[in-house]
Amino acid sequence: MGARAREPVQLTLALSHPASLAREDFMVGPCNAAALDAIERWPDWPGRTLALVGPRGSGKSHLAAIWAARAGARMIAASALDEAAAPAALASGAVLVEDAAAGAVNERALFHLLNIAREEQGYVLLTAESAPATWTLRLADLASRLRAVPVVTIGPPDDALFRTVLVKLFADRQLTVDEALLVYLERRVERSIVAAQAVVAALDREGLRQQRPVTRALAAELLDATNGG
């Protein structure tokens, strides 16, 4: 019998090289091209509010940061939003509300923010893991408002984009890698930007610690240890 395929490994590690959130470092593929197009069409947004939806590690924060830099938007975590802070959040005319979800945001505060944005013709970008129209909310007026918000979706990296991300992350650390390592990582690592960053950081650190080149053999040792063998 052939060897059973291993489950993808997700490393939870501190990143010593903060990822760049500049537009030139956002890598485009079929999974995120429509979302990037929507962001770059700003300020031509119907209704002036947009929801950017996708799973953790899909690049939502990078795309949202690109928009925030262009729009001069204030960035605020959904969990930190309250009614008193809503007017100040839109002081620049645009606000990014990150990680919004039912139960993770003050509903009255978000409704107040959306009303202010409508009255003052401000812009709001929401990032979330699920479409706002699917949230179970207590405030009926907010639920109605969110159902009208246009949604763009960003998905996990496809094969080609995930490889491009890996190659760039290694190149950013001045690490030259071969095909065998890339193929191995594509089969073993969770398909997300965050996971790619974590495994490249870990391999760089382990290679330096052991004074070894970053190869498939080193990656196998690291991931087997992370996955308990």
Beta strands, then each sheet from edge to edge (+ up, - down):
strand 1: 49-53
strand 2: 74-77
strand 3: 94-98
strand 4: 123-128
strand 5: 151-153
sheet 1: 2+ 3+ 4+ 1+ 5+
end
